[in-house]
Amino acid sequence: MPNRENGIIVNFKKMQKIYNPDRNTWDKILRRPTQTVADIESIVLDVFKEVKTDGDVAIDKYTQKFDNVSLDSILVSEEEIETAKQLVSQELKDAIVLAKSNIEAFHAAQKTEKVSVETKDGVNCWQEKRPIKKVGLYIPGGTAPLFSTILMLAIPANIAGCKEIVLCSPPNKEGKINPAILYTANLCGVTKIFKVGGIQAIAGMTFGTETIPQVYKIFGPGNQFVTVAKQLATKFGVAIDMPAGPSELLVVADDTANASFVASDLLSQAEHGKDSQVILVSTSKKLISEVENEVANQCKVLPRKEIAEVAISNSKLIYIDNDKEALELINEYGPEHFIVCVADQNFYVDNIINAGSVFIGNYTPESAGDYASGTNHTLPTNGYAKQYSGVNLDSFMKSMTFQKITKQGIKNIGNAIEIMAEAEGLQAHRNAVTLRLNSLTKE
């Protein structure tokens, strides 16, 4: 096997090893294995148009087409929820309750007090936060029913005070939703649950149908079609949390890292879906070799081996010989999840700029953030960590500003307002102040 360095790519099975890549190649090396919006936008728009026009009829049509099931009702009944409660083991219920407690504690701590400032004598300004009244949660089902995502979304929605929390999740071929999803949704205060998935679910929450309420903001991860559907929903007046698409993970590690731990973290994201991507950046060739072998061995025994193997084919093992350049490459990538397992942890923790969530040390697996540590796992992917935050309490709230000006206050700032309005040619703006100032001279 050739082992030339300085930009030469060496293939080992389905993984790529890259040595000291030239900066001019970073863009190509770090490219995600996803389709562009243009590739699937037309499909999404067709579904949107039908749902907007035909409502539940279109929802039923696409549920039959994409989920291979015909339903008498897409609204989950109380009986279905009660049945689901009985099907979830006590062990799992206890785990969910523990996670719920930690997530509640972390998100409740994010509450902020009213900010109030007297900017000038008699000019009082303050900011308060109000909940978004109606929110929609999209919860993937299929090969991995992500009931944990309900904890991450419904808990802060309730803490924020959202009045209507609508949840959509795709049904299986028997027309049912995974019991753990129903149990968790009920536990976390979701107000309505619908057996609808994919593009049609996002369209239903965007426009509203005879059955599905229209919402003001949509949250939740999904495949590439769901991601594009959420982005297009913004064209119709609905906000979204972020463009959260296929899962991804980047680990930076050196000789102080445990190779088996690193491999397990890489595979934990690779098993999410075939379009997931995982990357190891290391200053140690020895560690890269050890992780490469561990990935191959651990993958063999995974129940989702076939999915993980496809994702691994999109993954990279990148050797860079110094921490400074490694960090620059990582910031260029902007990973959804970023694990730091190096001797000089502070260098990476203090200087990382673009990452959704950071996990520090050999005993901080990414899985902890996915489930039970307390942080939120709904995070920006596909490089959007450069400009988006992960979901947090403020994601479910709006900041509103208030002001109250006294007679003395308008005297103190009125002339400045008049001058600025005049300079912009907005005479009515000036008049609104002048009339008040004139009235005060008569007192």
Secondary structure, 3 states (H helix, E strand, C coil): CCCCCCCCEEEECCEEEEECCCHHHHHHHCCCCCCCHHHHHHHHHHHHHHHHHHCHHHHHHHHHHHHCCCCCCCECCHHHHHHHHHHCCHHHHHHHHHHHHHHHHHHHCCCCCCEEEEEECCEEEEEEEEECCEEEEECCCCCCCCHHHHHHHHHHHHHHCCCEEEEEECCCCCCCCCHHHHHHHHHCCCCEEEECCHHHHHHHHHHCCCCCCCCCEEECCCCHHHHHHHHHHHHHCCEECCCCCCCEEEEEECCCCCHHHHHHHHHHHHCCCCCCEEEEEECCHHHHHHHHHHHHHHHCCCCCHHHHHHHHCCCEEEECCCHHHHHHHHHHHCCCEEEEECCCHHHHHHHCCCCCEEEECCCCCHHHHHHCCCCCCCCCCCCHHHCCCCCCHHHHEEEEEEEEECHHHHHHHHHHHHHHHHHCCCHHHHHHHHHHHHHHHCC
